[in-house]
Amino acid sequence: MTMHIRTLLLPALLLVFGTSCKRPSDAGHVATIDSLLAVTDSLINGMNAIDRAELHSIDSIYQSRQDALAERMKDTLDKPAALILANYRRAMTKSLGRVNKDFEDVMKELSTTKGQLDDLRADVPASMHEPAVEQSYVGQEKLAVASIRHRASVLAN
């Protein structure tokens, strides 16, 4: 009987002592993480709103007219016409190409960052990390979201 009580008492004591010394979670970190999650969700929605089929159609039209555009630019043009054609060509070759190339990379980064933020959001209230480590993780996620926000805004515009 005494052995049975000791067997039950040891896990109970470990549970009490293991949970009674936890520090309270940092409400500021929780609020920051919630804010970063909201930004990340907004960026995902914004990226999903980009009509890539329409962009592909625009690219196809440009490709079919690229030779005529190059031929037109060989002639002497007045300044306004030259600026219009040059800006059009730059937009079609650089901006559209960047959207097509970077879209998947940005979406993967958003997915990874959202997962890390979700994990951190669960860890902070449970005081899973030392305060300095927790602060570092929150700071790293702030930087990651700022970087992705910039890349997504470039693609959206």
C-alpha positions in Angstrom: 0.0 0.0 0.0 2.8 2.4 0.9 4.5 1.6 -2.4 1.3 2.4 -4.3 1.0 5.8 -2.5 4.6 6.7 -3.3 4.1 5.7 -6.9 1.1 8.1 -7.2 2.6 10.8 -5.0 5.8 11.3 -7.1 4.1 12.2 -10.4 1.7 14.5 -8.5 4.5 16.3 -6.8 6.4 16.7 -10.1 3.3 18.1 -11.7 2.8 20.6 -9.0 6.4 21.7 -8.8 6.8 21.6 -12.6 3.9 24.0 -13.3 4.0 26.2 -10.2 7.3 28.0 -11.2 6.3 29.0 -14.7 6.7 32.7 -15.4 3.7 34.6 -16.7 3.6 35.0 -20.5 4.6 38.3 -22.0 1.4 40.0 -23.1 3.4 42.3 -25.4 4.9 39.4 -27.3 1.4 37.8 -27.6 0.1 41.1 -29.0 3.0 41.5 -31.4 2.6 37.9 -32.7 -1.2 38.4 -33.1 -0.4 41.5 -35.2 2.2 39.7 -37.3 -0.3 36.9 -37.9 -2.9 39.5 -39.1 -0.4 41.0 -41.4 0.6 37.6 -42.8 -3.0 36.6 -43.4 -3.6 39.9 -45.2 -0.6 39.4 -47.4 -1.7 35.9 -48.2 -5.1 37.2 -49.2 -3.5 40.0 -51.3 -1.3 37.6 -53.1 -4.2 35.2 -53.8 -6.1 38.2 -55.3 -3.4 38.6 -58.0 -5.0 37.2 -61.2 -2.1 35.2 -62.6 -4.2 34.0 -65.5 -4.8 37.5 -66.6 -1.1 38.3 -66.2 -0.2 35.3 -68.4 -2.6 36.5 -71.0 -1.1 40.0 -70.9 2.4 38.4 -71.2 1.2 36.4 -74.2 -0.1 39.5 -76.0 3.2 41.3 -75.3 5.2 38.4 -76.6 3.2 38.4 -79.8 3.8 42.2 -80.3 7.4 42.3 -79.1 8.9 42.3 -82.7 6.7 45.1 -83.8 7.6 47.1 -80.7 11.3 46.5 -81.3 10.9 47.6 -84.9 9.0 50.8 -83.9 11.8 51.7 -81.4 14.4 51.6 -84.2 12.8 54.7 -85.8 13.4 58.2 -84.6 10.7 59.0 -82.0 9.6 62.1 -80.3 10.3 62.2 -76.6 6.8 61.4 -75.3 6.4 58.5 -77.7 9.8 57.2 -76.8 9.0 57.4 -73.1 5.7 55.6 -73.5 7.3 52.8 -75.5 10.3 52.4 -73.2 8.1 52.4 -70.0 5.8 49.8 -71.6 8.7 47.6 -72.6 10.3 47.9 -69.1 7.0 47.1 -67.4 6.3 44.1 -69.6 9.8 42.6 -69.4 10.8 43.4 -65.8 7.7 43.9 -63.7 5.6 41.1 -65.2 8.6 38.7 -65.3 9.3 39.4 -61.7 5.7 38.7 -60.7 5.7 35.4 -62.5 9.1 34.4 -61.1 8.7 35.5 -57.5 5.0 34.7 -56.8 5.6 31.1 -55.7 8.7 32.0 -53.6 6.7 34.7 -51.7 3.8 32.4 -51.2 6.2 29.7 -49.7 7.8 32.3 -47.4 4.4 33.5 -46.3 3.3 29.9 -45.5 6.5 29.2 -43.6 6.3 32.4 -41.6 2.7 31.8 -40.8 3.5 28.4 -39.5 6.4 29.7 -37.4 4.1 32.5 -36.0 1.4 30.0 -35.1 4.0 27.8 -33.3 5.4 30.9 -31.5 1.8 32.0 -30.6 1.3 28.7 -28.9 4.7 28.7 -27.2 4.6 32.2 -25.7 1.6 31.8 -23.4 3.0 28.4 -22.3 6.4 30.1 -21.4 8.2 27.5 -23.5 11.3 29.7 -24.0 13.6 31.7 -21.9 12.7 35.5 -22.1 15.8 36.4 -24.1 15.1 33.5 -26.6 11.5 34.5 -26.9 12.4 38.1 -27.5 14.9 37.0 -30.2 12.2 34.8 -31.9 9.7 37.7 -31.9 12.3 40.0 -33.4 13.2 37.5 -36.1 9.6 37.1 -37.1 9.1 40.9 -37.2 12.0 41.1 -39.6 10.7 38.2 -41.7 7.2 39.7 -42.0 8.7 43.1 -42.9 10.8 41.6 -45.7 7.9 39.5 -47.1 5.6 42.5 -46.8 8.0 44.5 -49.0 8.4 41.7 -51.6 4.6 41.2 -51.7 3.9 44.9 -52.2 6.4 45.0 -55.0 4.7 42.1 -56.7 1.2 43.5 -56.2 2.2 46.8 -57.7 
